Amino acid sequence: MAAASSSGAAVTARGIHIMDSPEGRMSAVPWVSLGVDGTGHEEEDAALARARGCDVYVGHGGGVRRMVAWLGAELELLGVPCVASDRSRCGDARALAAARAAMDVALTGVVVVTPVSLANPYAVEEIRVFLERGALVPVFVGIRQGDFVAEDVVERRSDLWETHGGQLWKAYDGVEAEWREAVEGLARAEPAVELRLGDLRDRILDVLQILGARLGRPAVAPAVRAWRAAADAEIPFPWNTGFVGRERELLDVEAMLRGGAPAHGKAAGKRPMPLDGSITGASFLHGVVFISAASGAGKTELVLEFAHRHAHEYKKVLWVHGEARYLRQSYLKLADHLGVAVGDNVLQTTTTERARSLHGIEGVSIEKIKKELTRDIPYLVVIDNLESERDWWDGRAIKELLPRGSGRTHVIITTRLPSLQGVRVFELGNLDAPNSMHLMKGARMFRDEDLAVLTDIQEKVCGVPLGLALVGSILSEIAVSPAELREMMSYAPHRAPTWSPKDDAAVRDNPGLVQLLDACFTLLRWETPAGLGKVAERLLEASSFFAPVPIPTAMLVHAACTCEAGKTPWKRLTRELRRCCTSPRAPLETGYVEQNALAMLLRLGIARRSTRAGCVSVHGVFRTFGRKIGSGRVARAVVETIAEQGGGAAQHADDHTWAACLSLFRFEAPDVSVELPPPELARFITRSALPLAARCVTGYSAYGAALELLREATDVVLEAEDLYIGAPRRINDRRYVAIDPKVYRKLAQARAELLVMRARIMLRAGERGIAEDHCLSAIGLLEVACGDCHPETLVVKAFLEQAVRV
């Protein structure tokens, strides 16, 4: 980390903005951009008046209120009572007396020291008081501990004191010995914390750790270690070293998050959109920005760049996947990161519990998350790729998920939607010409005629940054010239008859981008070892049936291998013989070709690595293209892979299980993507669908999604039972139906388990009549399939008598 500059000039580094007043006022200091989200004096005075028996006193001056509020909120969460005060701004003598009383009873004093603190008699007094008691923890902001030499301050030595020194002594207007005592005490104080460029969060955690050790609070150190560990993988993708342009857009997003107007309202490449053209800023939700653009315009890349640059200003970066069917679960999973319990253990519901609305229970969980986000602890919440203004499961408005309150937490929403009522909208356009050309050619040198060809390709793909980056990757990884690439694009089909109105307009209405993707995979088939191009297409198609979250590479490769293994034995044999003959030294482990194809997709930028170990992600445009060019056979392989490997403890295991359920069950779709044989369907229900519904309820109170999943699964099992019953035949003039007893028993048991789970949920909602009907249906199924005295039958009967009919 670079240290904060000691000069008064404004300094700009990658991702860090250091503020300083151009007039060089005494109140402005060159520190990290902490923000000034001030609260009213009445609230502060009331808090000080109520402070009794605080353990920590935090003294500070102007300009660091956001940092101090963050520190105070963290201490309160850890059970450490504290009082924070800027005594120079206390409204009256009563507030000053309360602050002084808090200083006297505090066991430890944290004083935020800036270059102008020595001119504040209150700050000097706080430093002296806690120095005498050996309880001072100074936090240096915009200054180093070694800079505190009294003669240097008075005589204006060094760049820092040349700007801020000299006048500090006159402004203090107190006893010189006391002033020198404070300066020399700061120079030798231990421990001390120096806030430097880009490490605000780490220094906050350092202060918490020091205070926990001094106060003898053993629970503080483990909590701090857990926070540090969680911060390593909070952003789903690593920092993009190839990010170009968008500097003005980044500044505009930062300004809008802090409640102001865009810093560059007329900059090329984007246009901030007012809500209705005349609504003032007071109508907007504070700290929320809505970034609108077409797919492939670079919305996610812009937010990733902002998140990496400013991650140190927030306790955590919380990433929510905004796709319609995954938004609710992804949002409720924020509870795990916030340390909030939102589950409802429906499996242990007792008869004495009061019946509640399922929608209300889920609403309480959402309110708990929103309450945590409205504390003084700053979070950055990113809702990426929002598809609708209302939730897909129950029609709840998306605005109900957004926090309202202090404005410490900031929310960025990326979407293709044009606007969201009451939220500042920032419309992102394409890159300007120089940056667009840089994306395509990189650091390579091209002739003038090649540059003209690249400009033509740019026009063909409508300037979409995603397509331009792909052009650059193709020219870098495959031996092809710009002219040859353009020629291949001209012969590539757009597949117009295959597009539907539901497909992404960025692909459906952009023939040049589709032709570029076609040309890319054609080149892979021609220029790479035999079979690699087709395997890459199969991997891309497989990724489209997983959830739009990071995919474990092992699962992706296994799905592609399973699809290939589904061919005839003769084709599998010839494939293995061809591979052995062409590559005699190649290892024979499963997935070798698929691993090479995936590595090629990563080099081309079609797939990208995630910060989650062993995971990759694929952009929605590429996923749509992969599903269009695929045969559809890979869908079943993906479902089978998720059923085998996706039920573990991986971070996104539930998301991929949801993807399998959405492919297997109808969910208002005209048809399903995958049909499993009855034995495999029963196994999927019991091993994947039922545990998923239970986790949704017990972990996050997601009753709406869980109940819909159970209904759809019940319908599919019922259809399988009807279809599996063989065509009736006549034997001795009597009607006879051929049934496989083992398979029917599995299906009946699966449907009975679904009905019992639905009965438990209905009992939680107070619908005892519906719960009883479900139990009776389950008992009837189990009696036929297993018998009257089977343990499963007896368990359901006991539940009916002891819980439902009480």
LUMKEVO-369184 format. One record per residue (C-alpha): x, y, z; residue in one letter. Coordinates in steps of 0.02 Angstrom, whole numbers, padded with zeros to 5 digits, always signed. Layout:
// LUMKEVO-369184
XYZA/...
// end
This chain:
// LUMKEVO-369184
+00000+00000+00000M/+00065+00172-00043A/+00072+00291+00104A/-00037+00443+00106A/+00052+00592+00032S/+00117+00720+00154S/+00094+00865+00037S/-00061+00969+00021G/-00084+00935-00164A/-00219+00821-00229A/-00153+00650-00272V/-00239+00523-00383T/-00188+00340-00389A/-00271+00189-00467R/-00434+00168-00375G/-00397+00296-00238I/-00455+00476-00235H/-00372+00590-00107I/-00464+00751-00069M/-00387+00917-00023D/-00455+01092-00026S/-00380+01198-00165P/-00382+01347-00047E/-00276+01252+00080G/-00397+01284+00223R/-00351+01223+00396M/-00502+01109+00402S/-00453+01012+00246A/-00321+00876+00259V/-00247+00758+00128P/-00320+00592+00183W/-00408+00447+00100V/-00579+00488+00032S/-00682+00437+00184L/-00838+00535+00140G/-00931+00654+00254V/-01103+00585+00292D/-01140+00692+00444G/-01280+00663+00568T/-01375+00796+00662G/-01303+00874+00819H/-01463+00833+00914E/-01439+00648+00885E/-01257+00657+00938E/-01296+00757+01095D/-01436+00636+01142A/-01318+00489+01120A/-01187+00572+01230L/-01316+00614+01362A/-01370+00431+01369R/-01191+00366+01379A/-01159+00285+01547R/-01018+00168+01585G/-00940+00167+01411C/-00781+00067+01389D/-00711+00160+01238V/-00709+00345+01199Y/-00676+00399+01020V/-00623+00580+00994G/-00616+00653+00821H/-00622+00813+00720G/-00716+00856+00563G/-00705+00756+00402G/-00688+00581+00475V/-00864+00554+00538R/-00896+00408+00419R/-00744+00315+00483M/-00786+00352+00665V/-00967+00298+00642A/-00905+00135+00564W/-00787+00103+00710L/-00923+00141+00837G/-01049+00026+00752A/-00924-00117+00748E/-00888-00095+00933L/-01073-00096+00975E/-01097-00257+00875L/-00956-00336+00974L/-01038-00286+01137G/-00916-00147+01180V/-01008+00012+01234P/-00927+00167+01161C/-00954+00353+01139V/-00889+00453+00991A/-00882+00643+00999S/-00814+00794+00910D/-00817+00907+01062R/-00778+01062+00960S/-00952+01044+00883R/-01051+01004+01041C/-01205+01114+01048G/-01199+01171+01229D/-01115+01150+01397A/-01226+01001+01439R/-01162+00904+01289A/-00982+00951+01332L/-01008+00890+01510A/-01078+00725+01448A/-00930+00701+01332A/-00809+00741+01471R/-00897+00617+01585A/-00879+00483+01451A/-00693+00521+01440M/-00674+00501+01627D/-00757+00329+01636V/-00687+00256+01473A/-00557+00120+01493L/-00475+00161+01326T/-00472+00317+01219G/-00458+00318+01030V/-00410+00488+00960V/-00411+00518+00772V/-00262+00630+00736V/-00249+00736+00579T/-00123+00873+00535P/-00241+01005+00606V/-00281+00913+00769S/-00142+01008+00858L/-00241+01169+00833A/-00393+01095+00921N/-00383+01120+01111P/-00511+00981+01138Y/-00406+00857+01038A/-00248+00906+01133V/-00340+00883+01298E/-00402+00710+01246E/-00227+00658+01195I/-00155+00717+01362R/-00291+00637+01468V/-00273+00465+01393F/-00083+00477+01385L/-00078+00507+01573E/-00185+00352+01601R/-00086+00247+01477G/-00245+00212+01380A/-00218+00309+01218L/-00238+00226+01048V/-00200+00360+00917P/-00260+00338+00738V/-00158+00445+00618F/-00251+00502+00463V/-00155+00594+00326G/+00000+00598+00434I/+00135+00481+00503R/+00178+00455+00684Q/+00358+00503+00650G/+00304+00677+00591D/+00264+00733+00768F/+00415+00836+00820V/+00371+00998+00910A/+00511+01102+00833E/+00466+01042+00658D/+00286+01094+00684V/+00327+01267+00749V/+00466+01304+00624E/+00372+01233+00473R/+00498+01098+00430R/+00455+00963+00300S/+00324+00973+00164D/+00184+00928+00284L/+00217+01061+00415W/+00261+01190+00284E/+00077+01180+00239T/-00004+01147+00408H/+00127+01201+00536G/+00164+01366+00619G/-00013+01429+00634Q/-00064+01275+00733L/+00022+01340+00889W/-00064+01508+00877K/-00233+01427+00844A/-00212+01315+00997Y/-00194+01465+01114D/-00151+01362+01268G/-00005+01319+01382V/+00150+01278+01280E/+00208+01140+01398A/+00043+01048+01381E/+00047+01067+01193W/+00225+00997+01182R/+00177+00856+01299E/+00038+00805+01180A/+00152+00814+01027V/+00291+00713+01106E/+00167+00588+01178G/+00096+00554+01005L/+00272+00522+00939A/+00303+00382+01065R/+00126+00313+01087A/+00111+00124+01074E/+00013+00045+00996P/-00032+00166+00858A/-00124+00147+00693V/-00078+00241+00535E/-00212+00255+00403L/-00133+00250+00231R/-00189+00247+00053L/-00315+00109+00017G/-00315+00020+00185D/-00459+00098+00282L/-00547-00068+00314R/-00387-00154+00374D/-00347-00012+00492R/-00523-00015+00565I/-00497-00200+00600L/-00326-00161+00677D/-00406-00039+00797V/-00539-00166+00845L/-00407-00297+00878Q/-00306-00178+00987I/-00460-00127+01087L/-00513-00309+01110G/-00341-00352+01182A/-00338-00200+01297R/-00513-00229+01363L/-00487-00416+01385G/-00627-00463+01264R/-00580-00636+01198P/-00722-00638+01069A/-00653-00489+00972V/-00497-00571+00899A/-00588-00720+00818P/-00719-00603+00746A/-00585-00492+00668V/-00494-00642+00595R/-00656-00704+00518A/-00689-00533+00441W/-00516-00527+00364R/-00534-00701+00291A/-00706-00663+00219A/-00642-00508+00130A/-00525-00609+00018D/-00662-00685-00092A/-00799-00555-00078E/-00790-00502-00261I/-00831-00644-00382P/-00699-00600-00512F/-00517-00544-00498P/-00461-00370-00546W/-00463-00351-00735N/-00290-00293-00785T/-00351-00259-00961G/-00482-00132-00909F/-00473+00022-01020V/-00565+00188-01019G/-00719+00227-00914R/-00624+00341-00794E/-00755+00478-00806R/-00893+00351-00784E/-00810+00286-00625L/-00802+00462-00554L/-00984+00491-00600D/-01041+00331-00515V/-00945+00379-00358E/-01023+00553-00357A/-01199+00484-00381M/-01176+00357-00241L/-01132+00497-00123R/-01291+00589-00168G/-01224+00715-00294G/-01242+00744-00479A/-01124+00659-00604P/-00955+00742-00610A/-00952+00738-00800H/-01131+00753-00859G/-01084+00779-01041K/-00942+00656-01057A/-00938+00549-01212A/-00988+00368-01197G/-01127+00385-01068K/-01276+00492-01024R/-01347+00508-00848P/-01536+00492-00862M/-01651+00595-00750P/-01801+00498-00690L/-01934+00603-00777D/-01829+00748-00836G/-01880+00864-00695S/-01875+00770-00530I/-01750+00838-00405T/-01619+00737-00312G/-01727+00733-00156A/-01841+00606-00241S/-01703+00477-00260F/-01650+00340-00141L/-01487+00395-00064H/-01335+00290-00106G/-01418+00189-00245V/-01366+00196-00429V/-01451+00106-00574F/-01329+00073-00718I/-01426+00038-00876S/-01355-00027-01040A/-01372-00170-01165A/-01288-00337-01137S/-01103-00333-01174G/-01085-00144-01146A/-00972-00170-00996G/-01088-00140-00848K/-01018-00281-00743T/-00839-00235-00789E/-00870-00056-00735L/-00941-00113-00568V/-00799-00237-00543L/-00673-00100-00571E/-00764+00014-00449F/-00778-00125-00320A/-00593-00170-00328H/-00540+00012-00318R/-00653+00057-00172H/-00666-00110-00078A/-00562-00039+00065H/-00697+00092+00099E/-00825-00042+00141Y/-00829-00184+00266K/-00885-00304+00130K/-00934-00307-00052V/-01095-00406-00063L/-01132-00477-00236W/-01313-00521-00280V/-01357-00610-00442H/-01505-00517-00515G/-01570-00646-00639E/-01758-00663-00613A/-01764-00840-00543R/-01608-00823-00435Y/-01627-00647-00363L/-01729-00692-00209R/-01617-00833-00151Q/-01459-00734-00188S/-01524-00586-00089Y/-01576-00691+00060L/-01404-00771+00063K/-01335-00601+00112L/-01389-00651+00288A/-01242-00771+00294D/-01120-00629+00258H/-01206-00509+00379L/-01216-00633+00521G/-01406-00628+00529V/-01515-00780+00566A/-01665-00777+00448V/-01710-00962+00439G/-01871-01042+00499D/-01855-01223+00552N/-02017-01290+00482V/-01959-01468+00514L/-01977-01439+00702Q/-02137-01339+00702T/-02238-01373+00860T/-02424-01364+00888T/-02403-01217+01007T/-02326-01101+00876E/-02437-00965+00810R/-02485-00981+00627A/-02408-00847+00517R/-02420-00791+00337S/-02281-00869+00234L/-02263-00707+00137H/-02248-00617+00303G/-02113-00734+00368I/-02011-00705+00212E/-02041-00518+00228G/-01971-00521+00405V/-01812-00603+00340S/-01793-00466+00209I/-01820-00332+00342E/-01683-00408+00450K/-01560-00397+00306I/-01613-00219+00267K/-01592-00171+00450K/-01412-00231+00448E/-01379-00135+00289L/-01443+00027+00367T/-01319+00026+00511R/-01170+00141+00514D/-01063-00002+00446I/-01035+00031+00259P/-01067-00108+00135Y/-01062-00106-00054L/-01207-00208-00123V/-01200-00252-00308V/-01357-00321-00391I/-01288-00381-00557D/-01396-00408-00712N/-01566-00365-00639L/-01697-00433-00760E/-01861-00367-00690S/-01930-00233-00575E/-02029-00366-00483R/-01978-00530-00407D/-02015-00682-00516W/-02079-00789-00372W/-02210-00680-00289D/-02210-00513-00380G/-02129-00418-00236R/-02060-00250-00295A/-01871-00244-00307I/-01870-00077-00215K/-01927-00173-00060E/-01754-00254-00056L/-01658-00090-00058L/-01600-00017+00109P/-01664+00151+00167R/-01581+00250+00305G/-01412+00324+00345S/-01337+00304+00173G/-01178+00220+00237R/-01216+00070+00127T/-01208+00096-00061H/-01304-00006-00190V/-01259-00023-00375I/-01382-00109-00491I/-01334-00162-00667T/-01475-00199-00788T/-01543-00192-00964R/-01701-00106-00899L/-01718+00078-00943P/-01759+00144-00768S/-01818+00106-00592L/-01938+00224-00505Q/-01852+00330-00372G/-01673+00277-00413V/-01538+00377-00500R/-01512+00304-00673V/-01344+00306-00762F/-01350+00255-00944E/-01188+00176-01003L/-01141+00188-01185G/-01005+00111-01292N/-00821+00153-01276L/-00746+00298-01371D/-00646+00263-01530A/-00469+00259-01455P/-00516+00139-01316N/-00618+00031-01434S/-00468+00013-01548M/-00357-00025-01398H/-00473-00168-01349L/-00452-00247-01521M/-00267-00223-01555K/-00195-00216-01379G/-00007-00184-01383A/+00015-00260-01556R/+00063-00155-01706M/-00046-00161-01862F/-00031-00084-02034R/-00149+00053-02086D/-00252-00064-02194E/-00272-00184-02046D/-00330-00040-01936L/-00460+00002-02068A/-00519-00179-02064V/-00532-00173-01874L/-00636-00015-01888T/-00751-00107-02008D/-00767-00253-01887I/-00806-00130-01748Q/-00951-00063-01850E/-01013-00238-01889K/-01026-00284-01704V/-01107-00114-01667C/-00962-00062-01556G/-01011-00183-01415V/-00859-00190-01297P/-00885-00376-01267L/-00868-00409-01453G/-00717-00294-01469L/-00627-00385-01328A/-00664-00551-01414L/-00589-00484-01576V/-00429-00441-01482G/-00422-00613-01402S/-00448-00702-01569I/-00308-00604-01652L/-00195-00639-01504S/-00229-00825-01481E/-00266-00888-01658I/-00157-00864-01811A/-00276-00757-01912V/-00265-00583-01985S/-00399-00448-01968P/-00444-00466-02152A/-00464-00655-02137E/-00572-00634-01983L/-00684-00510-02072R/-00701-00627-02221E/-00751-00772-02109M/-00879-00662-02023M/-00958-00619-02190S/-00988-00804-02227Y/-01049-00848-02052A/-01239-00868-02030P/-01344-00763-01912H/-01467-00906-01884R/-01612-00785-01893A/-01750-00918-01889P/-01688-00984-01721T/-01707-00821-01623W/-01862-00789-01520S/-01928-00628-01441P/-01872-00690-01270K/-01689-00698-01323D/-01571-00560-01273D/-01585-00416-01396A/-01396-00392-01390A/-01380-00559-01481V/-01545-00568-01574R/-01530-00396-01653D/-01342-00391-01679N/-01300-00504-01828P/-01118-00448-01828G/-01090-00508-01650L/-01167-00678-01689V/-01062-00693-01847Q/-00907-00651-01745L/-00946-00792-01623L/-00979-00912-01768D/-00813-00864-01847A/-00724-00888-01680C/-00783-01068-01660F/-00752-01105-01843T/-00572-01051-01818L/-00561-01160-01664L/-00613-01310-01768R/-00488-01269-01905W/-00337-01204-01811E/-00336-01314-01656T/-00307-01503-01632P/-00442-01620-01693A/-00602-01609-01595G/-00554-01460-01486L/-00674-01339-01570G/-00824-01454-01552K/-00780-01488-01370V/-00770-01300-01339A/-00945-01281-01412E/-01008-01420-01300R/-00931-01337-01147L/-01013-01172-01194L/-01181-01257-01216E/-01162-01347-01050A/-01126-01183-00960S/-01295-01115-01019S/-01387-01247-00917F/-01295-01208-00756F/-01347-01063-00645A/-01278-00890-00692P/-01151-00900-00551V/-00972-00965-00547P/-00969-01147-00606I/-00848-01275-00533P/-00735-01327-00677T/-00746-01509-00623A/-00935-01507-00643M/-00927-01418-00811L/-00799-01539-00881V/-00892-01689-00810H/-01054-01632-00893A/-00967-01614-01061A/-00887-01786-01041C/-01053-01864-00991T/-01135-01794-01146C/-00998-01867-01255E/-01011-02033-01165A/-01195-02040-01208G/-01154-02079-01390K/-01143-02255-01461T/-01004-02371-01400P/-00928-02372-01575W/-00912-02182-01574K/-00834-02185-01401R/-00709-02317-01457L/-00659-02225-01616T/-00640-02063-01516R/-00521-02145-01393E/-00421-02229-01531L/-00404-02065-01627R/-00345-01976-01472R/-00218-02110-01430C/-00149-02113-01608C/-00136-01926-01631T/-00066-01890-01458S/+00031-02043-01398P/+00100-01953-01245R/-00064-01877-01193A/-00133-01939-01027P/-00289-02044-01038L/-00382-01972-00889E/-00562-01921-00914T/-00587-01743-00973G/-00413-01711-01045Y/-00480-01640-01208V/-00615-01545-01114E/-00485-01467-01000Q/-00385-01407-01151N/-00543-01337-01231A/-00588-01246-01070L/-00413-01173-01062A/-00437-01107-01238M/-00604-01028-01191L/-00518-00944-01043L/-00381-00874-01154R/-00512-00807-01275L/-00608-00724-01134G/-00766-00823-01171I/-00748-00901-00999A/-00666-00811-00854R/-00593-00870-00691R/-00679-00831-00528S/-00604-00785-00361T/-00685-00946-00299R/-00554-01082-00314A/-00583-01197-00461G/-00731-01101-00534C/-00763-01013-00698V/-00902-00902-00762S/-00974-00869-00935V/-01055-00707-00993H/-01241-00713-01031G/-01215-00669-01215V/-01100-00818-01238F/-01220-00931-01142R/-01364-00881-01255T/-01258-00916-01410F/-01202-01084-01340G/-01380-01141-01310R/-01430-01089-01488K/-01291-01185-01575I/-01307-01338-01463G/-01405-01496-01493S/-01492-01498-01324G/-01420-01667-01273R/-01303-01586-01149V/-01447-01524-01039A/-01479-01696-00967R/-01293-01721-00937A/-01289-01558-00838V/-01439-01610-00731V/-01360-01779-00695E/-01194-01698-00651T/-01277-01576-00532I/-01375-01719-00453A/-01214-01816-00425E/-01096-01677-00372Q/-01198-01520-00340G/-01273-01561-00171G/-01116-01528-00070G/-01064-01381+00036A/-00995-01275-00107A/-01044-01093-00104Q/-01155-01099-00259H/-01213-01280-00244A/-01394-01230-00211D/-01395-01112-00361D/-01343-01250-00479H/-01470-01369-00401T/-01601-01236-00436W/-01540-01232-00617A/-01566-01420-00629A/-01741-01403-00557C/-01784-01265-00680L/-01729-01379-00822S/-01821-01530-00755L/-01984-01452-00694F/-02102-01342-00790R/-02119-01182-00685F/-02244-01101-00803E/-02138-01144-00955A/-02226-01223-01104P/-02109-01373-01098D/-01964-01440-00997V/-01785-01449-01058S/-01745-01618-00982V/-01844-01777-00952E/-01767-01907-00836L/-01817-02090-00831P/-01930-02129-00682P/-01795-02212-00575P/-01676-02064-00598E/-01819-01941-00572L/-01863-02020-00404A/-01680-02016-00353R/-01665-01832-00402F/-01820-01788-00301I/-01760-01871-00142T/-01575-01823-00154R/-01583-01649-00230S/-01755-01567-00240A/-01817-01608-00065L/-01654-01558+00024P/-01651-01398-00079L/-01828-01351-00025A/-01784-01390+00156A/-01628-01280+00149R/-01727-01138+00071C/-01847-01138+00218V/-01734-01180+00364T/-01591-01072+00304G/-01676-00919+00229Y/-01866-00933+00253S/-01889-00934+00064A/-02062-01011+00076Y/-02124-00948-00091G/-01988-01030-00195A/-01986-01189-00089A/-02174-01215-00100L/-02174-01185-00288E/-02032-01309-00308L/-02127-01441-00209L/-02285-01416-00312R/-02193-01430-00478E/-02098-01584-00420A/-02260-01667-00363T/-02340-01637-00533D/-02190-01708-00626V/-02186-01865-00517V/-02373-01888-00542L/-02351-01876-00731E/-02209-02002-00721A/-02320-02122-00626E/-02455-02108-00759D/-02333-02129-00902L/-02240-02271-00822Y/-02397-02376-00805I/-02391-02486-00960G/-02526-02491-01092A/-02672-02598-01031P/-02682-02775-01099R/-02820-02905-01087R/-02784-03073-01008I/-02931-03193-00993N/-03051-03052-01034D/-02987-02952-00885R/-02900-02785-00888R/-02717-02798-00833Y/-02589-02660-00809V/-02403-02698-00813A/-02310-02607-00674I/-02129-02622-00617D/-02152-02633-00427P/-01978-02569-00382K/-01989-02414-00489V/-02167-02377-00438Y/-02119-02393-00255R/-01979-02265-00278K/-02096-02144-00365L/-02230-02166-00233A/-02107-02138-00092Q/-02040-01981-00177A/-02215-01910-00200R/-02258-01953-00020A/-02105-01859+00043E/-02154-01708-00062L/-02330-01711+00009L/-02268-01723+00188V/-02151-01574+00162M/-02295-01475+00089R/-02402-01525+00238A/-02270-01457+00359R/-02267-01292+00267I/-02456-01281+00265M/-02459-01319+00451L/-02337-01175+00479R/-02457-01061+00386A/-02605-01123+00490G/-02688-01216+00345E/-02724-01375+00443R/-02856-01436+00321G/-02736-01433+00175I/-02600-01510+00282A/-02716-01653+00331E/-02761-01686+00148D/-02577-01697+00102H/-02542-01815+00246C/-02687-01929+00200L/-02627-01935+00019S/-02452-01978+00076A/-02514-02114+00192I/-02617-02190+00052G/-02465-02195-00062L/-02352-02271+00070L/-02480-02403+00120E/-02489-02461-00061V/-02303-02452-00095A/-02230-02504+00073C/-02367-02572+00184G/-02470-02518+00334D/-02337-02556+00464C/-02186-02489+00369H/-02084-02363+00471P/-02110-02225+00342E/-02299-02251+00348T/-02301-02249+00538L/-02199-02088+00544V/-02323-01996+00432V/-02470-02064+00532K/-02390-02003+00694A/-02361-01832+00618F/-02543-01824+00564L/-02611-01870+00735E/-02488-01776+00846Q/-02462-01616+00747A/-02598-01590+00617V/-02755-01652+00705R/-02714-01589+00880V/
// end
